[in-house]
Amino acid sequence: MLSVVIPTFNEEENVKLLYSQLKKVLVKLKKKYEIVFVDDGSQDETFNILSELAKSDKKLKIIRFRRNFGQSAAISAGFQYAKGNVIITLDADLQNDPSDIPKLLKKLNQGYDVVCGWRKKRKDPFFTKKLPSMFSNWIASKLTELKIHDFGCTLRAYKKEVVEYIDVYGEMHRYIPALAKLDGYSITEVEVKHQQRKRGKTKYNILRIFKGLSDLLTLIFLEKFGTRPGHIFISSGVLSVFVGFFILLGLIIHQKIYNIPTIARPLLYISIIMMIGGVQFVTFGILSEIITKLRYEIRGKFYKIKKIVNK
């Protein structure tokens, strides 16, 4: 079964046309399918339009959030409620073309676990979208060592097993392939079409690039120390304490501590700061170990669902 998950926020002008385009593509595939719209707290008529469509189509499922929780939360909810063994994600603004879905599925059937869309000919403003995206994609590719060109393209195909236990939050949805790579899954990409937005307002702003980079740094930390985050804190803390201690010991050996010349006083301050800071790092490390343990024991969700249509 194929599930198509679409995070949606204030897209009243696009959802009906997108639904129509999707139906044409999915019917031609001759596969069992469902369409899952996740309404991320829309304040326009998006939910009402989708609800009307769902009355005559039981394959259309709508998950409505109580408020806007963000695209990552919407995608996460879609993953949770999707029934298919293959999941397609795409945006609701009609910039992703549903006709590319067969291309993604063909690549997935070649043995890959995740197939990412690459908007090689992106139809967006250069300075406000394309240039920041090129910068963030370059950094993400270097830091994650994942050789794909477009981390921001929502149009992707996943095997269900890949995303079943992945938690995404903040702007982490764009790095789902990198999270999958951590678990040993195979990732590839195919070039897809990209269309200019014709209706509705973009939800993108330049601040998202900084939020995305923040989540990228978190991802890199998880890749290196995800299972034992205390290692980096405790190791750094112990090293800092030892270095600070030996600096202080050296000062004591060469001269009485209360008659340290002015030139040596900075070394005294540095040694004290390093020892105190080292103790704090060790404390942070122990706390991070406790938090990590709790994370694996309690896997809570970070969104609230108001209603599900055609559950």
The 8 nearest C-alpha neighbors of each residue, nearest first, counted from 0:
[[1, 83, 31, 32, 84, 30, 85, 2],
 [0, 2, 32, 83, 85, 86, 31, 84],
 [3, 1, 86, 83, 33, 32, 81, 34],
 [2, 4, 87, 34, 86, 88, 35, 33],
 [5, 3, 35, 88, 77, 36, 87, 2],
 [4, 6, 36, 89, 88, 90, 37, 7],
 [7, 5, 37, 73, 74, 36, 70, 38],
 [8, 6, 38, 91, 37, 39, 5, 10],
 [7, 9, 41, 39, 10, 38, 40, 6],
 [10, 8, 41, 43, 11, 45, 42, 7],
 [9, 11, 13, 12, 8, 45, 14, 199],
 [12, 10, 45, 44, 13, 9, 14, 43],
 [13, 11, 10, 198, 199, 14, 15, 45],
 [12, 14, 10, 16, 11, 15, 92, 17],
 [15, 13, 17, 16, 11, 18, 10, 12],
 [16, 14, 18, 17, 13, 19, 48, 49],
 [17, 15, 19, 18, 14, 13, 20, 12],
 [16, 18, 14, 20, 19, 15, 13, 21],
 [19, 17, 21, 15, 16, 20, 14, 22],
 [18, 20, 16, 22, 17, 21, 15, 23],
 [21, 19, 17, 23, 22, 18, 16, 24],
 [22, 20, 18, 24, 23, 19, 97, 25],
 [21, 23, 25, 19, 24, 20, 26, 18],
 [24, 22, 20, 21, 26, 25, 27, 19],
 [23, 25, 21, 27, 22, 26, 98, 20],
 [24, 26, 28, 22, 27, 23, 21, 29],
 [27, 25, 28, 23, 29, 24, 22, 30],
 [28, 26, 29, 25, 24, 23, 30, 22],
 [27, 29, 25, 26, 30, 24, 101, 31],
 [30, 28, 27, 26, 31, 25, 32, 24],
 [31, 29, 28, 32, 0, 1, 25, 26],
 [30, 32, 0, 1, 29, 33, 25, 83],
 [33, 31, 1, 0, 2, 30, 34, 58],
 [32, 34, 58, 2, 59, 3, 1, 35],
 [33, 35, 3, 59, 2, 60, 58, 4],
 [36, 34, 60, 4, 61, 3, 59, 5],
 [35, 37, 5, 61, 4, 6, 38, 62],
 [38, 36, 62, 6, 73, 7, 61, 63],
 [39, 37, 63, 7, 40, 8, 62, 64],
 [38, 40, 67, 8, 64, 41, 7, 37],
 [39, 41, 66, 67, 64, 38, 65, 42],
 [42, 40, 9, 8, 43, 39, 38, 45],
 [41, 43, 9, 40, 44, 45, 8, 46],
 [42, 44, 9, 45, 41, 11, 46, 10],
 [43, 45, 47, 11, 46, 48, 42, 9],
 [46, 44, 11, 48, 47, 43, 10, 9],
 [45, 47, 49, 48, 44, 50, 38, 41],
 [48, 46, 50, 44, 49, 45, 51, 43],
 [49, 47, 51, 45, 50, 46, 44, 52],
 [48, 50, 52, 46, 51, 47, 53, 45],
 [51, 49, 53, 47, 52, 48, 46, 54],
 [52, 50, 48, 53, 49, 54, 47, 55],
 [51, 53, 49, 50, 54, 55, 56, 48],
 [52, 54, 56, 50, 55, 51, 59, 57],
 [55, 53, 51, 52, 56, 50, 57, 309],
 [54, 56, 53, 52, 57, 51, 59, 58],
 [57, 55, 53, 58, 59, 54, 52, 60],
 [56, 58, 59, 309, 53, 55, 54, 60],
 [59, 57, 33, 56, 34, 60, 32, 53],
 [58, 60, 34, 57, 53, 56, 33, 35],
 [61, 59, 35, 309, 308, 34, 36, 58],
 [62, 60, 36, 308, 307, 35, 37, 63],
 [61, 63, 307, 37, 38, 306, 36, 308],
 [62, 64, 38, 306, 305, 304, 37, 307],
 [65, 63, 304, 40, 305, 39, 66, 303],
 [64, 66, 305, 304, 40, 303, 63, 67],
 [67, 65, 40, 64, 68, 39, 41, 303],
 [66, 68, 40, 39, 69, 64, 65, 41],
 [69, 67, 72, 66, 302, 39, 70, 73],
 [70, 68, 72, 71, 67, 73, 39, 169],
 [69, 71, 73, 72, 74, 6, 68, 172],
 [72, 70, 172, 168, 74, 73, 69, 167],
 [71, 73, 75, 70, 74, 69, 168, 68],
 [74, 72, 70, 76, 6, 75, 71, 37],
 [73, 75, 77, 71, 76, 72, 6, 70],
 [74, 76, 72, 78, 77, 73, 71, 167],
 [77, 75, 79, 73, 78, 74, 72, 80],
 [78, 76, 74, 80, 75, 79, 4, 81],
 [79, 77, 75, 81, 76, 80, 74, 162],
 [78, 80, 76, 77, 81, 75, 163, 82],
 [79, 81, 77, 78, 76, 82, 35, 62],
 [80, 82, 78, 77, 79, 83, 2, 35],
 [83, 81, 80, 2, 84, 0, 1, 33],
 [82, 84, 0, 1, 2, 85, 81, 86],
 [83, 85, 159, 0, 158, 1, 86, 82],
 [84, 86, 158, 1, 83, 159, 157, 2],
 [87, 85, 2, 157, 156, 3, 1, 159],
 [86, 88, 156, 3, 155, 4, 2, 157],
 [89, 87, 4, 154, 155, 3, 5, 153],
 [88, 90, 154, 153, 5, 95, 91, 87],
 [89, 91, 92, 5, 153, 95, 6, 93],
 [90, 92, 93, 7, 5, 14, 89, 6],
 [91, 93, 94, 90, 13, 196, 10, 95],
 [94, 92, 95, 91, 17, 96, 13, 196],
 [93, 95, 194, 193, 92, 196, 195, 96],
 [96, 94, 93, 193, 90, 89, 97, 154],
 [95, 97, 98, 99, 192, 94, 93, 193],
 [98, 96, 99, 100, 21, 95, 20, 24],
 [97, 99, 96, 100, 24, 101, 21, 20],
 [100, 98, 97, 102, 101, 96, 191, 103],
 [99, 101, 103, 102, 98, 97, 104, 87],
 [102, 100, 104, 103, 99, 105, 98, 28],
 [101, 103, 105, 99, 100, 104, 106, 189],
 [104, 102, 100, 106, 101, 105, 156, 114],
 [103, 105, 107, 101, 106, 102, 108, 100],
 [106, 104, 102, 108, 107, 103, 101, 109],
 [105, 107, 109, 103, 108, 104, 102, 114],
 [108, 106, 104, 111, 109, 105, 110, 114],
 [109, 107, 105, 110, 106, 104, 111, 103],
 [110, 108, 106, 107, 111, 105, 104, 112],
 [109, 111, 108, 107, 112, 106, 185, 113],
 [112, 110, 107, 185, 113, 109, 186, 108],
 [111, 113, 185, 158, 184, 157, 186, 107],
 [114, 112, 157, 186, 156, 111, 187, 185],
 [113, 115, 187, 156, 188, 155, 186, 103],
 [116, 114, 188, 155, 187, 189, 117, 113],
 [115, 117, 189, 154, 155, 191, 188, 190],
 [116, 118, 190, 149, 119, 191, 189, 148],
 [119, 117, 121, 120, 191, 193, 190, 192],
 [118, 120, 117, 121, 190, 191, 192, 193],
 [121, 119, 118, 122, 193, 192, 191, 117],
 [120, 122, 118, 193, 119, 123, 194, 129],
 [123, 121, 195, 194, 193, 120, 124, 196],
 [122, 124, 121, 125, 128, 195, 129, 196],
 [125, 123, 128, 127, 126, 129, 122, 130],
 [124, 126, 129, 130, 128, 127, 123, 131],
 [125, 127, 130, 128, 124, 129, 131, 123],
 [128, 126, 125, 124, 129, 130, 131, 205],
 [129, 127, 131, 124, 125, 130, 126, 132],
 [128, 130, 125, 132, 131, 133, 126, 124],
 [129, 131, 133, 126, 132, 125, 128, 134],
 [132, 130, 134, 133, 128, 129, 135, 127],
 [131, 133, 129, 135, 130, 134, 136, 128],
 [134, 132, 130, 136, 131, 135, 129, 137],
 [133, 135, 131, 137, 132, 136, 130, 138],
 [134, 136, 138, 132, 137, 133, 139, 131],
 [137, 135, 139, 133, 138, 134, 132, 150],
 [136, 138, 140, 134, 135, 139, 133, 141],
 [139, 137, 135, 141, 136, 140, 142, 134],
 [140, 138, 136, 142, 141, 137, 143, 135],
 [139, 141, 145, 137, 144, 143, 138, 142],
 [140, 142, 144, 138, 139, 143, 137, 145],
 [143, 141, 139, 144, 140, 138, 219, 145],
 [142, 144, 145, 140, 141, 139, 177, 219],
 [145, 143, 141, 140, 142, 146, 139, 177],
 [146, 144, 140, 143, 147, 177, 141, 180],
 [147, 145, 140, 144, 148, 141, 187, 143],
 [146, 148, 145, 149, 188, 140, 187, 150],
 [147, 149, 117, 136, 150, 146, 140, 137],
 [148, 150, 117, 151, 152, 147, 136, 118],
 [151, 149, 173, 152, 136, 174, 148, 147],
 [150, 152, 173, 149, 153, 132, 136, 174],
 [153, 151, 154, 150, 149, 116, 117, 118],
 [152, 154, 89, 155, 88, 90, 151, 173],
 [155, 153, 89, 88, 116, 152, 95, 115],
 [156, 154, 115, 88, 116, 114, 87, 153],
 [155, 157, 87, 114, 113, 86, 103, 115],
 [158, 156, 113, 86, 85, 159, 112, 87],
 [157, 159, 85, 160, 112, 161, 84, 86],
 [160, 158, 84, 85, 161, 162, 163, 157],
 [159, 161, 163, 158, 162, 84, 164, 157],
 [162, 160, 159, 158, 163, 179, 157, 112],
 [163, 161, 165, 164, 160, 159, 78, 157],
 [162, 164, 160, 161, 165, 159, 78, 79],
 [163, 165, 162, 166, 161, 160, 79, 78],
 [164, 166, 162, 163, 167, 161, 178, 175],
 [167, 165, 164, 168, 75, 162, 300, 163],
 [168, 166, 171, 71, 172, 75, 165, 72],
 [167, 169, 71, 171, 72, 170, 166, 172],
 [168, 170, 171, 71, 214, 167, 69, 210],
 [171, 169, 211, 172, 168, 71, 210, 214],
 [170, 172, 174, 167, 168, 173, 169, 214],
 [173, 171, 71, 174, 175, 170, 167, 168],
 [172, 174, 151, 171, 150, 175, 170, 153],
 [175, 173, 177, 171, 172, 176, 178, 150],
 [174, 176, 178, 177, 172, 173, 179, 171],
 [177, 175, 179, 178, 174, 180, 186, 113],
 [176, 178, 180, 174, 179, 175, 181, 143],
 [179, 177, 175, 181, 180, 176, 174, 182],
 [180, 178, 176, 182, 181, 177, 184, 175],
 [179, 181, 177, 183, 184, 182, 178, 176],
 [182, 180, 178, 179, 183, 177, 222, 184],
 [183, 181, 179, 180, 184, 178, 161, 177],
 [182, 184, 180, 181, 179, 185, 178, 186],
 [183, 185, 180, 179, 182, 112, 186, 161],
 [184, 186, 112, 111, 113, 183, 180, 187],
 [187, 185, 113, 114, 112, 111, 184, 176],
 [188, 186, 114, 115, 113, 185, 111, 147],
 [189, 187, 115, 114, 116, 117, 147, 190],
 [190, 188, 116, 117, 191, 115, 114, 103],
 [189, 191, 117, 116, 118, 119, 188, 192],
 [192, 190, 118, 117, 116, 99, 189, 193],
 [191, 193, 96, 118, 194, 95, 190, 120],
 [192, 194, 94, 121, 95, 118, 122, 191],
 [195, 193, 94, 122, 196, 95, 192, 93],
 [194, 196, 122, 94, 197, 123, 193, 93],
 [195, 197, 94, 198, 194, 92, 93, 199],
 [198, 196, 195, 199, 93, 92, 194, 94],
 [199, 197, 196, 12, 13, 200, 92, 10],
 [198, 200, 12, 10, 201, 197, 13, 92],
 [201, 199, 202, 198, 10, 196, 9, 92],
 [200, 202, 203, 199, 196, 204, 92, 198],
 [203, 201, 200, 204, 8, 9, 199, 92],
 [204, 202, 201, 205, 207, 128, 206, 200],
 [205, 203, 206, 207, 202, 127, 208, 201],
 [204, 206, 207, 208, 127, 203, 209, 128],
 [207, 205, 208, 209, 204, 210, 203, 211],
 [208, 206, 210, 205, 209, 204, 211, 203],
 [207, 209, 211, 206, 210, 205, 212, 135],
 [210, 208, 212, 211, 207, 206, 213, 205],
 [211, 209, 207, 213, 208, 212, 170, 214],
 [210, 212, 208, 214, 170, 209, 213, 207],
 [211, 213, 215, 209, 214, 210, 208, 216],
 [214, 212, 210, 216, 211, 215, 209, 217],
 [213, 215, 217, 211, 212, 216, 171, 218],
 [216, 214, 212, 218, 217, 213, 211, 219],
 [217, 215, 219, 213, 218, 214, 220, 212],
 [218, 216, 214, 220, 215, 219, 221, 213],
 [217, 219, 215, 221, 216, 220, 222, 214],
 [220, 218, 222, 216, 221, 217, 215, 223],
 [219, 221, 217, 223, 218, 222, 224, 216],
 [225, 222, 220, 218, 224, 219, 223, 217],
 [223, 221, 219, 220, 225, 224, 218, 181],
 [222, 224, 220, 221, 225, 219, 228, 226],
 [223, 225, 228, 221, 227, 226, 220, 222],
 [221, 226, 224, 222, 228, 227, 223, 220],
 [225, 227, 224, 228, 291, 221, 223, 222],
 [226, 228, 224, 229, 225, 230, 288, 291],
 [229, 227, 224, 230, 225, 231, 287, 226],
 [228, 230, 284, 232, 288, 227, 231, 287],
 [231, 229, 233, 228, 232, 234, 227, 284],
 [230, 232, 234, 229, 233, 235, 228, 224],
 [233, 231, 284, 280, 229, 235, 230, 234],
 [232, 234, 281, 236, 284, 230, 235, 229],
 [235, 233, 237, 231, 236, 232, 230, 238],
 [236, 234, 238, 232, 233, 237, 231, 239],
 [277, 237, 235, 280, 233, 281, 239, 238],
 [236, 238, 240, 234, 239, 235, 277, 233],
 [237, 239, 235, 241, 236, 240, 242, 234],
 [238, 240, 277, 236, 242, 273, 237, 241],
 [241, 239, 274, 277, 237, 243, 238, 242],
 [242, 240, 244, 238, 243, 239, 245, 237],
 [243, 241, 239, 245, 244, 240, 238, 246],
 [244, 242, 270, 273, 240, 246, 274, 241],
 [243, 245, 241, 247, 242, 246, 240, 248],
 [246, 244, 248, 242, 247, 243, 249, 241],
 [247, 245, 249, 243, 248, 244, 270, 242],
 [246, 248, 244, 250, 245, 249, 270, 243],
 [249, 247, 245, 251, 250, 246, 244, 252],
 [250, 248, 246, 252, 247, 251, 245, 253],
 [249, 251, 247, 248, 253, 252, 254, 246],
 [252, 250, 248, 254, 249, 256, 253, 255],
 [251, 253, 249, 250, 254, 248, 255, 247],
 [254, 252, 250, 251, 249, 255, 248, 256],
 [255, 253, 251, 252, 250, 256, 259, 258],
 [254, 256, 258, 257, 251, 259, 253, 252],
 [255, 257, 251, 258, 259, 254, 250, 252],
 [258, 256, 255, 259, 254, 260, 251, 264],
 [259, 257, 255, 256, 260, 254, 261, 264],
 [258, 260, 256, 257, 263, 261, 264, 254],
 [261, 259, 262, 263, 258, 264, 257, 254],
 [260, 262, 264, 263, 259, 265, 258, 266],
 [261, 263, 260, 264, 265, 259, 266, 267],
 [264, 262, 266, 261, 260, 265, 259, 267],
 [263, 265, 267, 266, 261, 262, 268, 259],
 [266, 264, 268, 267, 263, 269, 262, 261],
 [267, 265, 269, 264, 268, 263, 270, 246],
 [266, 268, 264, 270, 265, 269, 247, 271],
 [269, 267, 265, 271, 266, 270, 272, 264],
 [270, 268, 266, 272, 267, 271, 273, 265],
 [269, 271, 243, 273, 267, 268, 272, 247],
 [270, 272, 268, 274, 273, 269, 275, 267],
 [273, 271, 269, 275, 270, 274, 276, 268],
 [274, 272, 276, 243, 270, 239, 271, 275],
 [273, 275, 240, 277, 271, 243, 276, 272],
 [274, 276, 272, 278, 277, 273, 271, 279],
 [277, 275, 273, 279, 278, 274, 272, 280],
 [236, 276, 278, 239, 240, 274, 280, 279],
 [277, 279, 281, 275, 276, 280, 236, 282],
 [278, 280, 282, 276, 277, 281, 283, 275],
 [281, 279, 236, 283, 277, 232, 282, 278],
 [280, 282, 233, 284, 236, 278, 279, 283],
 [281, 283, 279, 285, 280, 284, 286, 278],
 [284, 282, 280, 286, 281, 285, 287, 279],
 [283, 285, 229, 232, 281, 287, 233, 282],
 [284, 286, 288, 282, 287, 283, 229, 281],
 [287, 285, 283, 289, 288, 284, 290, 282],
 [288, 286, 290, 284, 289, 285, 229, 291],
 [287, 289, 291, 285, 229, 286, 290, 292],
 [290, 288, 286, 292, 287, 291, 293, 285],
 [291, 289, 287, 293, 292, 288, 294, 286],
 [292, 290, 294, 288, 293, 289, 287, 295],
 [291, 293, 289, 290, 294, 295, 288, 296],
 [292, 294, 296, 290, 291, 295, 297, 289],
 [295, 293, 291, 297, 292, 296, 298, 290],
 [294, 296, 292, 293, 297, 291, 298, 290],
 [297, 295, 293, 294, 292, 298, 291, 299],
 [298, 296, 294, 295, 293, 299, 292, 300],
 [299, 297, 294, 296, 295, 300, 293, 166],
 [298, 300, 297, 301, 294, 302, 296, 166],
 [301, 299, 302, 298, 303, 166, 72, 76],
 [300, 302, 299, 303, 72, 168, 68, 75],
 [301, 303, 300, 68, 72, 304, 64, 76],
 [304, 302, 64, 65, 305, 301, 66, 300],
 [305, 303, 64, 65, 306, 63, 302, 62],
 [304, 306, 65, 64, 63, 303, 307, 62],
 [305, 307, 63, 304, 62, 308, 64, 61],
 [306, 308, 62, 61, 310, 63, 309, 305],
 [307, 309, 61, 310, 60, 62, 306, 50],
 [310, 308, 60, 57, 307, 59, 61, 53],
 [309, 308, 307, 60, 61, 62, 80, 57]]
